[in-house]
Amino acid sequence: MLRPSTRRLTAALFLALSAAPLACGGLGEDGVDDTAGETIDHESSAIVTIPPKGTLQTLDIAEWNIEWFGDTGFGPTNEALQLQNVRDVIKGTDFDIWALEEVVTAAQWSSLKSQLPGYAGLLASDSIVTQGSSYYSTSEQKVGILYKTSVATVQSAKLILTNQDYNFAGRPPLEVKLTATINGSTVSLVLIVLHAKATADSASYTRRKLGAEALKAYLDSTYPTERVIVAGDFNDDLDVSINGGGLASPYKGLVDDTADYLFPTKAFTDAGLGTTASSSTAIDHQMITSELVPSYVAGSAEVYKVSAYISSYSSTTSDHYPTLTRYSLATAAPKLIVNEICANEPGSATAGEFVEIVNVGDGAADLSGFGVYDATGIRHLFPGGSALAPGKAIAVFGGAAGIPVGLSNAVAASTGMLNLANGGDTVTLKDSAGAVVDSFTYAASLAAVDGVSMNRSPDATVAGVFALHTSIVAASASPGKKATGSDF
């Protein structure tokens, strides 16, 4: 099926666009192919030496558009030389995870992986990716990831925002859930690889803006408390658009939401540092959610200008440079909040009262000796060995009979009851030393209806204000689950 993204440019149009700051694909920055007719034996030729940038103490994440990788009609024409150079950059840089764009052929991709011992990877079109082959054909540009198997483990992969296929130029983002371990610290991470609509015309700007708005809405609703990094070729800058009309960046909504998101790579924009070989404009970026910000190594964002080590880089390898960021997992810390309270149990079964606790931090929480209190005293004491992983929740019920069938992240109050007052009460979570971790005093208005809980809005956020659950969604309560009913 032919979609807008798979139409090949005519030769004349392609050459015209290759001079623009955000031409994604094409000849070298001078419009000349320096390697035409040349053949390279990558097994016997000299290896390009790329100085390492990764460290053993940090989780190192790179992003790179590798220009029509494997395509014989566009981009660098000597496919063997491009393969060698891409391999040497990845191997030499020594980063843990790579988000890659513009991979075309599976054969070239397989050759690359085979020459990178210790790395595994997947393309958006692979069978492991939900909906992947439906949106990425064998002959078009694809996004993908490479990762060190000693550091990362992939849990799942899928395409997202497929309803925005047109606005993403037929390249819906790839979402990969994985775990990463550095120096004994393990965290869960969501990596989204993005390749936005290219070119500077007004229609393309509008499509990038609509895609960015859809991405923000998706992240706001799906991952309000999780560590997410979006990396890729954004095809636009973060202050003023490359459109040329003085328009704000199509990513302004994400840039301005500093409470929830950070672009480490905005440092490129602020410094006028280009991410392509032919422009001083930053169009390749990495964005992280606030949950990952404490782990970001300040100042580590870098445009790695590997052209200093590769001859005729822009015509032999790519028209984009890798972008790099690093994270210290040792800074990961738990953050516990009381997220949902049901004081007015359904009917008269007080076992149905519950208090939901969510770990919105970056690290696992040891709940040993923690207690749940109301205004009169302790109602539940967590036994030794209790823990709560980042991004997860646990619900404490008044009694075992109140726990819904199949709800595994729930316990019965150790005292046999919660005894929360419908006329108003205070729910407090204290640590093993008796220090207050979180507390909320509710009024009778939030406990006025049988079976309707009070829940933070936005759900599972420190700044969330408690409101009746039915004012957030139709359901009356969601113990142990997100307000929408989905799993934490």
N, C-alpha and C positions, 0 to 999 in steps of 0.2 A: 504494500500500500504506500503510495507516494504522499508524504506529508510535507508541509512547508519547509521543514528543516532539512529534508533530504534533497531538495532541488540543488543541483550544482550550478554555480555561477558560470556565466559565459566567460570566455577568456578575457574579453575587453573589460567587462565589469569587474572581474576579479583583480585585474591589474590596477584599475582605478581605485578600488577600495584598499589595496595593499599599502597605499601611501597614507591612509588615515591612521590616527593614533591607536584605534582599537581594532585594527584588522586582525581577525582571528583566522589564521590560515593564509597562505600565500607564499610568495617568494621571499627572499631575504629583504632586509630593510632598504637595500638599494634597488630592489626589483630584479636583481640578477642572480641566477643560480650558478654558484661558483663550482659546483661539483658535477655538472652534467657530464655523463659518460664515464665518470670515475667509478671504479669498483674497489671495495675494501674487504679484505678477509679479516673479520673481527677476531678470529682466533690467533692470527699471527701478527697483526699490526700492533704498534705500541699503544699502550693504554694511557689515556689522558689522566693526569694526576689532579684530582680535585681535593683541596684541603678539607679535612673533616670539620663539621660544625656541631655534631651531636655530642652529648655528654652522657655518662653512665648514671648521673644523679637526677636527670630530668627526662620527662616524656617530651619527645621532640617531634613536632608535626610540621610537615612541609606541604606546600601546594604548588602545582606546576602545570601549565598548559604546554603540552609537548607537540604542538602544531602538526595536525594531520598525520599522526604517527602510523606508519605502515601504508599510507595511501600513495600510490605511484603517480597520481595525477595532480596533486596539490601539495604544497609545503616542500620541504627539502626533498630533492629527487633521488639522492643516493640513500636508499633505505638502510643499507648495511652500515653506513657511516653514522646515520642518525641513531640507529639502534645502539651502536657502540658508545656514542657520546652520551645518550640518555642513561645507558647502563652505568657508565663511569661516573656521571654526576650523582646518581642515586647511591651507588656503592660508596663513592668518596665522601659525600656529605654525611653519611652515616646517621640518618634520621630514622626514627622508629616507625612513623606512619606517613604515607604520601597520598594526598588527594590529587588525582590526575585528570586532565581534560584533553579532549581531541585525540583519543585513541581510536583508530579506525579498524584495523584488521586484527582478528583473533590470532592469526599466525604470528604477527609481529609481537603481539602482547605475550603470547606463549614463549617466544624466543627471549623476550626481556626477562620474564620470570625465571626461565631456566638458567639464566646467567647471573642471577642474584641469589646465591645461597643464603639461606636463613630468612628469606622473604616469601610470603604468599600473597595472593591478591585476587581480586574479582573485578569484573566489568559489569556495567549496568545491564548488559544483555545476557549475562550468565543465568543458568537455570536456577541457581540459588536465590536470585533476586526476584521477589514477587513482582509480577507484571513486567519484568525487565524486557523480555523479548517482544512484548507487544508494542513497545514504544521505541526500542532501539534496534534498527536493522543492522545487517552484517556490514553494510557499506558506508554507514554514516558515523559521524564523530560520537564517541561515547565517553562517559565519565567512569572512573574506577578508583580503586585504592590498592596500594601495596603496603604491607606491614610486616614487621619482624615477628616471627612466630614465637620468639623467646620473650616478647613483651606483650603482644596483643592477641586476643582470641575473639573471633567474630561470633556473635550470638545470632544475629539475623540481618537480613538485608532486604530492602524493598524500595520501590519508587514512590515518591510522594507528590502531591499536588498535580496529579495527572489530569485533573480537570482544567489546569492552567497550561496544558501542553503547548498551545499556540503562543502564549505569552512567554514561555521559556524556549521558544524557537524549536519546538519538537524535542527538547532535551529536559524532561522533568527531572528534578533533583533525585539523587541517590542517597538514601538514608541507611546507614550501617550502625547497628548497635554492637558495641564491643566492650570487653574489659581489658584494662591495661595494668601491668604490674611493674613498678620501678622500686628497687631497694626494699622489697617486701611490702610496699603499700599498693593495694589494689583498688581501683576505682572503676565504676561503670561510666561509659562515655557514649554519646550519640554523635556520630560524624555525618554531616550532610555535605555532599559534594555538589557544587553548583556550577553550571555553565550558562550564563545568562545570554539573552538576545544581544547580538553585536550590532555595530554601526551607529553613526551619530544622527541619523535622520529622526524627525519628530515621531514618526510611527514606532520606530524601534525604541525610542525613549519611553513612550507611553507603555509599550509592552514590558519593558524592564520595570517600570514603576508599578504596574499592575501585578507583576510577578513578585516584586518585593513586598507589596502589601499583603498578598496571599501568604507568602512565607511568614511574615510577622504574625498574622492571624493564626496560622498553624502552630507556630512555636508558642505563642501566648496561651493557646488552649490545650496543647498536647503536652508540653514540657515546661510547666510553670516552675518546677523545682529541681530540674535535672541539669547535669553538665552536658551542654551541647556546643559543638563547634561547627560552624558553617564555613567551608573553605572552597575557593574556586575562582574562576574567571568571572568576575562580576560585570565586566565590560563597561564599567563607568566608575567615576571617582566619587568620593564621599562628601565633598563640599559643594562644588558646582559641577553640573553635568558636562560631559564632553559634547553634548548636543550643540553647543556654540551659541545658544540663545540666552545665556545667562540664567538658565533654569537651575533650580536646586537639584541636588543629587536625587535620583529615583529611590535611593536608600535612606532618605532623610528621616523617615519614620522610625527606622531601626537605629540610626545614628543618634537621634534625639532622645530615645528611650534609654537613658543612661542608668536608670534603676534596674533594668533587666538585661541590657546588652552592652558589650564593649567590642569595638574594633581595634585590636592591637595594631593593625596595619594602617590605621588612620595616621600614624606617625609618618607614613610615606606621603600621604596627602599633604600634611602640614609642612613637610620638608621639601615638597616639590620633587619627590623622588619617584621616577617612573618605574613601572614593573615590566615594560616591554623594551625591546632593543631599539625602537625607533622614536620613543616619546618620553617626555618627562611627566606624564600623567600616570597616576596609580590606578589601575583597573583590576588588578588581582588582589584579593583580600581574604582575611580570616576574621570571623566574628565569633565571639563566645558569649554564653549566657552568664548571668551574674554568679551562678553557682560555681563557675570555673574561674572567675576573676581572682579569688584569693590564691589560686595555684599558679597563675600566670607569672612568669619571671619578667619583671618590669624591664623594658628596654630590649627584650630579646627579639622583637619583630625585626626582620631583616630581608631586604631584597638581595638575594645571593647572585651577584653578577659573575656568573661562571664563564662569561665571555672572555674574562681575563686569562682563562686557561685553555680555551678551545678556539682554534683558528677558524675564522669566518663563521662564528657561532650562529648568527641569525640566518644564514643560508644553509648551514649544515645540520642544525640541531633544532632550534625553535625561535620564534619571534617574541617569546615571553621568558622571563627569568623565574626561577623558583622563589617563593616567599616562605619564610621560616618563622616559627614561634616555638617557645619552650615553656614547660610547666613543671613545677615542683610538687609532686604528690605528697611530700612530707608535710605540706601546709594544710592538707585536707583536715577538716574538723567537723564534728557533728553539730547540728543546731536543731533542738527539739522544740516543737510548739504544740500546744493544745489546739487542735484544728476543728473538732466537732464535738458537741455535747448534746446528749438527749436526756433531759431532766424529767420530761413528762412522757413516761413510758406508754407504749400502746396498751390501751385498756387499763387494767389494774395490776399487770404482771411486772412488778418492779425489777425483775431480772432483766427486763429489756432496756433499762437505763444503760447508757454507755458514755465513755469518754474516749475520743480518738486522739492519738498522739502521732505526729508525723515528724520524721527526721528530714528537714529541708537543707541540711548541711552537706559537706563534701565527704565526710568520713563516717565510719560506723560508730554508733553510740553504744557504750556499755551501760545497760540499764540496771545492772546489779545494785540492789539496795535503793533504787529510786522508788518514790512513793507518789500515789495520787490521793489528794486530800480534798475534802469539802470544808465548809466553814467550821465544822465541829471537830474534825480530826481526820486521821488517816483512814482510807477506804481500801487501798490496794498497795501491797509491797511487792515489787518485782524480785524474784529469787535470783541468787547468784547464777551467772552464766547467761542471763538475759541480754539480748543485743538487738539493735535495730539498724539495718543497713541504710545508707543514704538514699533518699527518695522513697523510703518505704514507710508504712504506717502500721500501728497496732491499736486495736480497740479493746478497752477494758469494760466488760459488761457487769451489771449488778449480780448476775448469776449465770451459771452454765446454760440453764434452760432458755436464756434470752439470746444466745449466740445463734445466728442464722445457720442453717444446714449448709455445709460446704465452705464456710468462712474459716480459713486456716489461720489468719493473722489476728486472732482474738483470744482473750483469756477472761476467766471469771475473776471477779474481785476477791482477793485473798481473805477479806473479812466477811465475805458472804453477801455484801450489799454495797451500793454506792450512796443510797439515801439522799439523792439530790432533791432539793426543795423546789416545788413548782412556783412558789412565790418569790424566788430569787435566792441565789446562793453564790459561793465562790469556789471555783475549781482550780486547784493548784497542783503543779508537778514540781517535786523537789528532788534534788540529787541525793546521793547516799550520805552526804554530810549535812543534809537538811537545808541546803541553800535553794532558794526559789529559782527554778529554771524557766517556768512560764506560769501565768495565772490569769484568770478571767472572772470577773464578777458580772453575773448576768441579772437582768431585771425580769420581773414576772411576765412581761410581754414576749420574751423569747422562750417561755415555757408554758404558753397558754393553750396549746393545741395538742391533744393526745397523739403521740407517735411522731410529731414533727420536731426535728432536731434544730439546733442553731449551728451554723457553719461559717467559717471564715470566707469572706468574699473580697478579692479573688481567693479561690480555694487554695489551701496549702501554701499560703504566703505569710511572711512575718507581718507585713503591713495590712493584711486582710482584716476587715471589720466584720464582727459576727452579725449574721442576719438569719432570719428563718430560712430553712433549707428550701422551702417551697417558693421562696422569692428568687432563688438562684436557678433551680431546675424544677421540673414537675414532681420529682420523687420527694417523699417526705423525709428521707434520711439515707445515708450511705456509709454505714459503719465499716471501717477497714478498707474503703474504696474511695476513689475520687468522687467529687460531687456529681459528676456525670455518670457514675456507676462503673467506670472502667477501673482496672487494677492499678494500684500504685506501682 
